[in-house]
Amino acid sequence: MNKQEKRNRLKKKIRAKIFGTSEKPRLSVFRSNKFIYAELIDDQNGVTLASASDIKIKKGTKKERAQEVGKKIALDASAKKISKAVFDRGGFKYMGRIQILAEQARKSGLKF
């Protein structure tokens, strides 16, 4: 079993337990080697409510850009009057850029 298969297996296991609604959407995070992405998803209606990524952020390290994405997704959520979310780490370990993004989103007002 390679790295990708292992992450997908963990992702399915996590997704079986968490579910996003319009009041409390799922904050889904994806990390690639170059970029990090975050989405607020309403699973009841199958709609993405807000999204953020560091593709357009050119300055800073990957960790600094992950902080910016966390801040941006929390601000987008507060603009849509969303204060709570369910965190979906997407099969990644809760460390490094995933952890930094989550902590920054919490500091910026998103509760999960």
N, CA, C and O atoms as a DFTB+ gen file, in Angstrom:
448 C
 N C O
     1  1       0.852      -1.177       0.000
     2  2       0.000       0.000       0.000
     3  2       0.900       1.243       0.000
     4  3       1.751       1.415       0.873
     5  1       0.686       2.105      -1.008
     6  2       1.515       3.304      -1.065
     7  2       0.886       4.448      -0.262
     8  3      -0.193       4.299       0.310
     9  1       1.567       5.571      -0.232
    10  2       1.156       6.723       0.567
    11  2      -0.243       7.227       0.198
    12  3      -1.062       7.530       1.065
    13  1      -0.489       7.306      -1.103
    14  2      -1.775       7.825      -1.611
    15  2      -2.936       6.916      -1.201
    16  3      -3.983       7.396      -0.766
    17  1      -2.747       5.608      -1.340
    18  2      -3.787       4.653      -0.971
    19  2      -4.081       4.710       0.526
    20  3      -5.236       4.629       0.945
    21  1      -3.035       4.849       1.320
    22  2      -3.196       4.930       2.774
    23  2      -3.983       6.180       3.161
    24  3      -4.865       6.118       4.017
    25  1      -3.666       7.317       2.531
    26  2      -4.368       8.563       2.832
    27  2      -5.831       8.468       2.413
    28  3      -6.708       8.943       3.134
    29  1      -6.107       7.865       1.265
    30  2      -7.484       7.710       0.810
    31  2      -8.287       6.798       1.734
    32  3      -9.471       7.041       1.962
    33  1      -7.654       5.749       2.268
    34  2      -8.320       4.854       3.209
    35  2      -8.674       5.605       4.490
    36  3      -9.781       5.466       5.011
    37  1      -7.733       6.401       4.993
    38  2      -7.982       7.207       6.191
    39  2      -9.055       8.250       5.934
    40  3      -9.889       8.514       6.799
    41  1      -9.037       8.845       4.747
    42  2     -10.011       9.870       4.380
    43  2     -11.431       9.302       4.424
    44  3     -12.342       9.945       4.946
    45  1     -11.620       8.101       3.878
    46  2     -12.940       7.456       3.894
    47  2     -13.398       7.188       5.318
    48  3     -14.574       7.358       5.640
    49  1     -12.477       6.772       6.162
    50  2     -12.777       6.477       7.557
    51  2     -13.227       7.744       8.298
    52  3     -14.167       7.712       9.092
    53  1     -12.551       8.839       8.026
    54  2     -12.887      10.124       8.655
    55  2     -14.237      10.621       8.145
    56  3     -15.073      11.071       8.928
    57  1     -14.448      10.538       6.831
    58  2     -15.682      11.052       6.213
    59  2     -16.913      10.262       6.637
    60  3     -18.028      10.778       6.563
    61  1     -16.732       9.017       7.079
    62  2     -17.862       8.227       7.547
    63  2     -18.415       8.784       8.857
    64  3     -19.574       8.550       9.198
    65  1     -17.582       9.518       9.583
    66  2     -17.976      10.016      10.905
    67  2     -18.417      11.472      10.904
    68  3     -19.188      11.869      11.778
    69  1     -17.957      12.283       9.952
    70  2     -18.286      13.708       9.983
    71  2     -19.164      14.098       8.803
    72  3     -19.071      13.528       7.716
    73  1     -20.026      15.094       9.049
    74  2     -21.001      15.528       8.053
    75  2     -21.256      17.015       8.253
    76  3     -21.474      17.463       9.379
    77  1     -21.231      17.779       7.172
    78  2     -21.436      19.222       7.265
    79  2     -22.854      19.633       6.910
    80  3     -23.456      19.078       5.991
    81  1     -23.385      20.604       7.638
    82  2     -24.699      21.164       7.341
    83  2     -24.524      22.627       6.967
    84  3     -23.406      23.141       6.987
    85  1     -25.617      23.304       6.626
    86  2     -25.495      24.716       6.263
    87  2     -25.166      25.573       7.481
    88  3     -24.508      26.604       7.347
    89  1     -25.621      25.156       8.686
    90  2     -25.293      25.911       9.909
    91  2     -23.878      25.603      10.398
    92  3     -23.182      26.478      10.913
    93  1     -23.464      24.335      10.227
    94  2     -22.145      23.893      10.692
    95  2     -21.470      23.102       9.558
    96  3     -21.473      21.872       9.577
    97  1     -20.891      23.808       8.571
    98  2     -20.300      23.118       7.413
    99  2     -19.002      22.387       7.758
   100  3     -18.418      22.575       8.825
   101  1     -18.577      21.556       6.823
   102  2     -17.336      20.805       6.980
   103  2     -16.192      21.629       6.410
   104  3     -16.245      22.058       5.258
   105  1     -15.155      21.850       7.219
   106  2     -13.952      22.551       6.760
   107  2     -12.977      21.494       6.259
   108  3     -12.275      20.859       7.046
   109  1     -12.942      21.312       4.950
   110  2     -12.111      20.291       4.327
   111  2     -10.781      20.908       3.908
   112  3     -10.746      21.981       3.305
   113  1      -9.693      20.224       4.231
   114  2      -8.351      20.730       3.928
   115  2      -7.622      19.727       3.032
   116  3      -7.663      18.521       3.275
   117  1      -6.955      20.240       1.994
   118  2      -6.109      19.415       1.136
   119  2      -4.739      20.060       1.034
   120  3      -4.615      21.267       0.823
   121  1      -3.712      19.234       1.186
   122  2      -2.344      19.727       1.136
   123  2      -1.611      19.006       0.018
   124  3      -1.539      17.777       0.001
   125  1      -1.066      19.781      -0.917
   126  2      -0.208      19.188      -1.941
   127  2       1.225      19.579      -1.598
   128  3       1.465      20.251      -0.594
   129  1       2.163      19.166      -2.418
   130  2       3.552      19.525      -2.138
   131  2       3.796      21.026      -2.251
   132  3       4.632      21.578      -1.536
   133  1       3.058      21.693      -3.159
   134  2       3.275      23.118      -3.374
   135  2       2.270      24.003      -2.648
   136  3       2.641      25.053      -2.123
   137  1       1.004      23.595      -2.609
   138  2      -0.055      24.476      -2.131
   139  2      -0.909      23.815      -1.052
   140  3      -0.796      22.617      -0.791
   141  1      -1.775      24.638      -0.425
   142  2      -2.745      24.136       0.545
   143  2      -4.097      24.766       0.221
   144  3      -4.179      25.946      -0.121
   145  1      -5.150      23.967       0.332
   146  2      -6.496      24.406      -0.027
   147  2      -7.439      24.144       1.139
   148  3      -7.263      23.169       1.869
   149  1      -8.442      25.008       1.321
   150  2      -9.459      24.805       2.347
   151  2     -10.821      25.160       1.770
   152  3     -10.954      26.132       1.026
   153  1     -11.829      24.372       2.115
   154  2     -13.196      24.604       1.641
   155  2     -14.178      24.414       2.780
   156  3     -13.993      23.543       3.630
   157  1     -15.227      25.231       2.797
   158  2     -16.355      25.020       3.693
   159  2     -17.453      24.381       2.860
   160  3     -17.936      24.975       1.896
   161  1     -17.847      23.166       3.234
   162  2     -18.773      22.395       2.414
   163  2     -20.043      22.059       3.188
   164  3     -19.986      21.590       4.325
   165  1     -21.192      22.306       2.556
   166  2     -22.495      21.906       3.079
   167  2     -22.832      20.569       2.424
   168  3     -23.201      20.528       1.250
   169  1     -22.706      19.468       3.183
   170  2     -22.917      18.132       2.622
   171  2     -24.398      17.822       2.392
   172  3     -24.724      16.978       1.558
   173  1     -25.294      18.487       3.115
   174  2     -26.732      18.246       2.916
   175  2     -27.151      18.632       1.509
   176  3     -27.872      17.890       0.842
   177  1     -26.692      19.806       1.055
   178  2     -27.065      20.310      -0.268
   179  2     -25.989      20.057      -1.323
   180  3     -26.216      20.297      -2.509
   181  1     -24.824      19.576      -0.901
   182  2     -23.729      19.318      -1.834
   183  2     -23.160      20.586      -2.433
   184  3     -22.888      20.645      -3.632
   185  1     -22.977      21.615      -1.590
   186  2     -22.547      22.929      -2.058
   187  2     -21.295      23.375      -1.306
   188  3     -21.178      23.165      -0.099
   189  1     -20.365      23.990      -2.028
   190  2     -19.218      24.620      -1.402
   191  2     -19.603      26.050      -1.049
   192  3     -19.960      26.837      -1.925
   193  1     -19.531      26.384       0.240
   194  2     -19.943      27.706       0.701
   195  2     -18.827      28.737       0.577
   196  3     -19.087      29.899       0.264
   197  1     -17.597      28.321       0.818
   198  2     -16.445      29.223       0.711
   199  2     -15.196      28.385       0.466
   200  3     -15.135      27.217       0.851
   201  1     -14.206      28.987      -0.174
   202  2     -12.951      28.281      -0.401
   203  2     -11.792      29.259      -0.367
   204  3     -11.960      30.455      -0.603
   205  1     -10.615      28.731      -0.070
   206  2      -9.406      29.550      -0.034
   207  2      -8.213      28.662      -0.371
   208  3      -8.208      27.469      -0.066
   209  1      -7.204      29.255      -1.002
   210  2      -5.968      28.528      -1.281
   211  2      -4.814      29.528      -1.324
   212  3      -5.022      30.741      -1.335
   213  1      -3.608      28.996      -1.347
   214  2      -2.433      29.873      -1.364
   215  2      -1.792      29.949      -2.751
   216  3      -0.619      30.302      -2.870
   217  1      -2.541      29.626      -3.783
   218  2      -1.985      29.651      -5.136
   219  2      -1.558      31.067      -5.529
   220  3      -0.514      31.250      -6.154
   221  1      -2.359      32.060      -5.168
   222  2      -2.056      33.439      -5.561
   223  2      -1.136      34.160      -4.574
   224  3      -0.660      35.258      -4.862
   225  1      -0.884      33.550      -3.414
   226  2       0.028      34.142      -2.428
   227  2       1.447      33.759      -2.822
   228  3       1.802      32.581      -2.800
   229  1       2.253      34.739      -3.179
   230  2       3.604      34.449      -3.682
   231  2       4.676      34.566      -2.596
   232  3       5.715      33.913      -2.687
   233  1       4.437      35.391      -1.570
   234  2       5.465      35.628      -0.559
   235  2       5.316      34.681       0.623
   236  3       4.219      34.209       0.922
   237  1       6.432      34.411       1.291
   238  2       6.413      33.638       2.518
   239  2       6.679      32.161       2.312
   240  3       6.689      31.644       1.195
   241  1       6.898      31.499       3.458
   242  2       7.114      30.054       3.435
   243  2       5.766      29.344       3.330
   244  3       4.716      29.983       3.390
   245  1       5.800      28.047       3.178
   246  2       4.560      27.273       3.086
   247  2       3.739      27.416       4.366
   248  3       2.512      27.497       4.312
   249  1       4.414      27.447       5.514
   250  2       3.715      27.583       6.796
   251  2       3.054      28.951       6.925
   252  3       1.931      29.055       7.420
   253  1       3.740      29.996       6.484
   254  2       3.166      31.349       6.527
   255  2       1.966      31.447       5.591
   256  3       0.973      32.102       5.909
   257  1       2.063      30.791       4.435
   258  2       0.935      30.803       3.492
   259  2      -0.243      30.011       4.041
   260  3      -1.393      30.376       3.800
   261  1       0.026      28.927       4.781
   262  2      -1.040      28.144       5.406
   263  2      -1.779      28.994       6.442
   264  3      -2.995      28.874       6.592
   265  1      -1.044      29.850       7.154
   266  2      -1.673      30.774       8.110
   267  2      -2.613      31.727       7.387
   268  3      -3.724      31.980       7.851
   269  1      -2.174      32.248       6.263
   270  2      -2.997      33.172       5.479
   271  2      -4.280      32.496       4.982
   272  3      -5.348      33.109       4.984
   273  1      -4.172      31.243       4.560
   274  2      -5.344      30.507       4.086
   275  2      -6.324      30.288       5.243
   276  3      -7.535      30.421       5.061
   277  1      -5.811      29.957       6.422
   278  2      -6.658      29.789       7.604
   279  2      -7.394      31.069       7.956
   280  3      -8.576      31.051       8.298
   281  1      -6.676      32.180       7.867
   282  2      -7.273      33.493       8.151
   283  2      -8.351      33.820       7.119
   284  3      -9.435      34.291       7.464
   285  1      -8.038      33.563       5.851
   286  2      -8.968      33.900       4.767
   287  2     -10.250      33.076       4.832
   288  3     -11.338      33.612       4.624
   289  1     -10.136      31.779       5.117
   290  2     -11.331      30.932       5.171
   291  2     -12.213      31.324       6.349
   292  3     -13.438      31.265       6.251
   293  1     -11.598      31.727       7.467
   294  2     -12.377      32.168       8.632
   295  2     -13.090      33.488       8.335
   296  3     -14.231      33.679       8.754
   297  1     -12.431      34.397       7.620
   298  2     -13.065      35.670       7.264
   299  2     -14.212      35.459       6.275
   300  3     -15.253      36.107       6.382
   301  1     -14.022      34.554       5.314
   302  2     -15.097      34.226       4.368
   303  2     -16.293      33.620       5.101
   304  3     -17.443      33.909       4.771
   305  1     -16.013      32.781       6.095
   306  2     -17.076      32.150       6.872
   307  2     -17.851      33.190       7.680
   308  3     -19.081      33.160       7.717
   309  1     -17.134      34.108       8.326
   310  2     -17.809      35.133       9.126
   311  2     -18.615      36.087       8.247
   312  3     -19.634      36.620       8.688
   313  1     -18.172      36.309       7.009
   314  2     -18.925      37.143       6.070
   315  2     -20.248      36.475       5.701
   316  3     -21.227      37.156       5.398
   317  1     -20.276      35.138       5.726
   318  2     -21.501      34.399       5.421
   319  2     -22.246      33.986       6.690
   320  3     -23.136      33.136       6.650
   321  1     -21.867      34.604       7.829
   322  2     -22.497      34.371       9.131
   323  2     -22.380      32.912       9.593
   324  3     -23.316      32.352      10.164
   325  1     -21.225      32.316       9.337
   326  2     -20.930      30.958       9.798
   327  2     -19.891      31.079      10.914
   328  3     -18.803      31.617      10.708
   329  1     -20.243      30.569      12.099
   330  2     -19.306      30.674      13.224
   331  2     -18.749      29.316      13.640
   332  3     -17.696      29.251      14.275
   333  1     -19.441      28.231      13.291
   334  2     -18.990      26.895      13.675
   335  2     -18.769      26.035      12.436
   336  3     -19.429      26.216      11.412
   337  1     -17.844      25.109      12.543
   338  2     -17.554      24.185      11.445
   339  2     -17.085      22.846      12.016
   340  3     -16.765      22.743      13.200
   341  1     -17.051      21.832      11.167
   342  2     -16.523      20.519      11.524
   343  2     -15.220      20.371      10.738
   344  3     -15.222      20.519       9.516
   345  1     -14.118      20.084      11.414
   346  2     -12.818      20.024      10.744
   347  2     -12.586      18.657      10.114
   348  3     -12.707      17.626      10.777
   349  1     -12.249      18.661       8.825
   350  2     -11.947      17.445       8.066
   351  2     -10.506      17.542       7.594
   352  3     -10.198      18.296       6.672
   353  1      -9.627      16.781       8.224
   354  2      -8.206      16.855       7.883
   355  2      -7.866      16.066       6.626
   356  3      -6.727      16.109       6.162
   357  1      -8.823      15.356       6.073
   358  2      -8.661      14.702       4.779
   359  2      -7.628      13.591       4.730
   360  3      -7.002      13.381       3.691
   361  1      -7.435      12.876       5.828
   362  2      -6.480      11.775       5.836
   363  2      -5.058      12.197       6.151
   364  3      -4.171      11.351       6.263
   365  1      -4.828      13.497       6.294
   366  2      -3.493      13.988       6.649
   367  2      -3.356      14.003       8.170
   368  3      -4.353      14.120       8.882
   369  1      -2.144      13.887       8.661
   370  2      -1.908      13.985      10.098
   371  2      -2.152      15.415      10.545
   372  3      -1.900      16.359       9.796
   373  1      -2.645      15.573      11.773
   374  2      -2.887      16.912      12.316
   375  2      -1.564      17.449      12.849
   376  3      -1.300      17.430      14.051
   377  1      -0.741      17.927      11.921
   378  2       0.558      18.505      12.263
   379  2       1.002      19.386      11.114
   380  3       0.413      19.333      10.034
   381  1       2.005      20.176      11.320
   382  2       2.561      20.998      10.251
   383  2       1.578      22.002       9.702
   384  3       0.927      22.725      10.457
   385  1       1.468      22.047       8.370
   386  2       0.630      23.050       7.710
   387  2      -0.854      22.864       7.998
   388  3      -1.594      23.846       8.059
   389  1      -1.307      21.613       8.178
   390  2      -2.708      21.350       8.495
   391  2      -3.049      21.957       9.859
   392  3      -4.075      22.619      10.017
   393  1      -2.181      21.723      10.829
   394  2      -2.377      22.240      12.181
   395  2      -2.315      23.767      12.197
   396  3      -3.123      24.409      12.868
   397  1      -1.380      24.344      11.479
   398  2      -1.235      25.801      11.421
   399  2      -2.480      26.443      10.832
   400  3      -2.970      27.446      11.350
   401  1      -2.995      25.865       9.747
   402  2      -4.221      26.386       9.118
   403  2      -5.390      26.322      10.100
   404  3      -6.141      27.288      10.232
   405  1      -5.548      25.191      10.788
   406  2      -6.658      25.024      11.735
   407  2      -6.556      26.018      12.887
   408  3      -7.552      26.638      13.259
   409  1      -5.364      26.175      13.453
   410  2      -5.184      27.090      14.580
   411  2      -5.430      28.535      14.176
   412  3      -5.999      29.304      14.950
   413  1      -5.012      28.913      12.981
   414  2      -5.229      30.279      12.508
   415  2      -6.712      30.529      12.245
   416  3      -7.209      31.625      12.505
   417  1      -7.419      29.529      11.736
   418  2      -8.862      29.658      11.516
   419  2      -9.572      29.841      12.858
   420  3     -10.517      30.624      12.961
   421  1      -9.118      29.122      13.882
   422  2      -9.695      29.272      15.236
   423  2      -9.434      30.670      15.776
   424  3     -10.336      31.304      16.324
   425  1      -8.196      31.158      15.624
   426  2      -7.846      32.493      16.108
   427  2      -8.665      33.567      15.413
   428  3      -8.974      34.603      16.003
   429  1      -9.016      33.316      14.154
   430  2      -9.769      34.300      13.371
   431  2     -11.275      34.204      13.579
   432  3     -12.033      34.913      12.918
   433  1     -11.723      33.333      14.493
   434  2     -13.121      33.329      14.871
   435  2     -13.943      32.120      14.486
   436  3     -15.126      32.074      14.821
   437  1     -13.382      31.141      13.800
   438  2     -14.132      29.950      13.408
   439  2     -13.998      28.914      14.530
   440  3     -12.888      28.610      14.969
   441  1     -15.131      28.374      14.991
   442  2     -15.096      27.408      16.095
   443  2     -15.282      25.996      15.566
   444  3     -16.210      25.723      14.804
   445  1     -14.381      25.092      15.981
   446  2     -14.521      23.653      15.699
   447  2     -13.698      22.863      16.669
   448  3     -13.678      21.634      16.603
